[in-house]
Structures are given as structure tokens and as C-alpha cells.
């Protein structure tokens, strides 16, 4: 997965004396060089560019890809004295039905409705209330981890936390 590239620089177009910035191979002219107007316009252009970069980064990740990344993290995190704790198999069990239902869904599109569908599938599988709640919590914890790793936008986590357990 590619991270966002360096921020394009504010520069001067010598022949016209205008401020400019090169965004995705296109020159964007901002007004007279070193003017407050050009600096304000530069900030707007860069903010918009960053939003596009973030959107491209977040939308590319699927639930299946996130699940693999989270399991890789969990394998090293949930250890005691070099031995995996009981949390790891529980996380794997929680992710199996999630992958069955939503493996190709982009993380950015995984919201409360899908989380409730996941919970309903657990109930239909006749898992206990405690197990269902635990599994839903583990899925939300995976999304929280993704937000902390800048793999997912924080609004996805906020929306999922609105689901009653």
C-alpha cells in the first residue's frame, strides 16, 4: 500500500511572476507570487490534494486485506512470554464470518448496517449472546487499530461505535 507522497511546493513561475504549484503533473496558478491571496489559494489547493490522497489510500483497502494486516499485528501483540495468548484464536474465529460476508467490501464502506448484518449472522449461527458481543467488539477493535495505523478514516470507527451491542 502506497503512502501519500511529499507535499507539492509553492513556487514561482518566472516568466509570469505568478505563484504556482505542480499537482499530479498539472501546473496550478495561484495569483501574484508571495501575495496573501496566492498563499491562501495554495493552502486550499493542498488541502484538497491531501483529501484526495487520503481518500485514495483509505478506499483501496478491503476488509480481507485489513483482516490479514490485523492478524499479523495480533500475532505479535497478543503474546505472553513468546507464546500466543487465547485472544488470537478468538480473533480468528471472529474474523471468519466477517470474511465470509464482507471480504471484498472496502473498509471505507463498512458501516453500522453491515456491522448489524454481521451481528445478525452470528445470532443466526446460534452463538451465545456473550460470544456475539465479543466478536462484534473484536471487529470494532480491528477498525480502531486500523484508524491508529492510518489505514482507515476515523469516521468509520465513529459510525461503528454507534451500534448497540
SVG drawing of the C-alpha trace seen along z (x, -y; Angstrom):
<svg xmlns="http://www.w3.org/2000/svg" viewBox="-31 -40 43 62">
<polyline fill="none" stroke="black" stroke-width="0.4" points="0.0,0.0 1.4,-3.3 1.5,-6.2 0.9,-9.8 3.8,-11.5 5.5,-14.6 3.6,-17.8 3.9,-19.8 5.9,-23.0 4.8,-26.6 6.8,-28.0 7.2,-31.0 6.6,-30.9 9.5,-33.1 8.0,-34.4 4.7,-35.5 5.7,-36.2 2.8,-34.1 2.8,-31.6 2.2,-28.1 2.2,-24.5 2.6,-21.3 -0.2,-18.8 -0.3,-15.5 1.7,-16.8 -0.6,-19.9 0.5,-23.5 -2.0,-25.3 -1.6,-29.1 -2.3,-30.8 -2.1,-34.5 0.8,-37.0 3.8,-35.3 4.2,-35.9 0.8,-37.6 -1.7,-36.7 -4.1,-35.6 -1.7,-33.2 -0.8,-31.7 -4.5,-31.3 -5.1,-29.6 -2.1,-27.4 -3.4,-26.2 -6.8,-25.4 -5.3,-23.5 -3.0,-21.5 -5.9,-20.7 -7.9,-19.4 -5.0,-17.4 -4.5,-15.8 -8.1,-14.9 -7.9,-13.2 -4.7,-11.4 -6.3,-10.2 -9.5,-9.1 -7.4,-7.1 -5.4,-5.5 -8.4,-4.6 -10.8,-3.4 -8.3,-0.9 -8.2,1.3 -10.7,4.2 -12.0,6.0 -10.0,9.1 -6.8,7.1 -7.4,5.3 -8.1,8.7 -4.8,10.1 -2.9,7.0 -4.7,7.1 -4.0,10.8 -0.3,10.1 -0.4,7.4 -2.4,9.6 0.1,12.5 2.9,10.4 0.8,8.2 -1.2,10.9 1.7,12.9 2.9,13.6 6.5,14.8 6.7,15.5 3.6,17.7 0.3,16.6 -2.5,15.9 -6.1,17.2 -7.0,13.9 -5.5,14.9 -7.8,17.9 -10.8,15.8 -9.9,13.0 -9.5,15.6 -12.9,17.0 -14.5,13.6 -13.0,12.7 -14.1,15.9 -17.8,14.9 -16.8,11.3 -14.6,12.5 -17.4,14.8 -19.8,11.9 -17.7,8.8 -14.3,9.8 -14.4,7.7 -16.1,4.7 -13.8,1.6 -13.2,0.6 -14.4,-2.9 -17.8,-1.4 -18.1,0.8 -20.7,-0.9 -23.3,-0.3 -25.7,1.5 -23.0,4.1 -21.9,4.5 -25.5,5.3 -25.7,7.8 -22.6,9.4 -24.1,9.5 -27.3,11.0 -25.3,13.7 -23.7,14.6 -27.1,14.8 -28.4,17.0 -25.4,19.3 -26.8,19.7 -23.8,18.3 -24.3,17.2 -25.1,13.5 -21.7,13.2 -19.9,14.6 -21.8,12.4 -21.0,9.3 -17.3,10.4 -17.0,10.9 -18.6,7.6 -16.2,5.9 -13.2,7.6 -14.3,6.3 -14.7,2.8 -11.3,3.1 -9.8,4.1 -11.2,0.9 -9.9,-1.1 -6.4,0.4 -6.8,-0.5 -7.5,-4.1 -4.5,-4.2 -2.3,-2.9 -3.8,-5.5 -5.3,-2.7 -8.9,-3.8 -10.7,-7.1 -11.8,-7.8 -15.4,-8.4 -15.7,-4.7 -14.9,-3.8 -17.2,-6.5 -20.1,-5.1 -19.4,-1.6 -19.3,-2.6 -22.9,-3.8 -24.1,-0.2 -25.6,1.1 -24.3,4.4"/>
</svg>
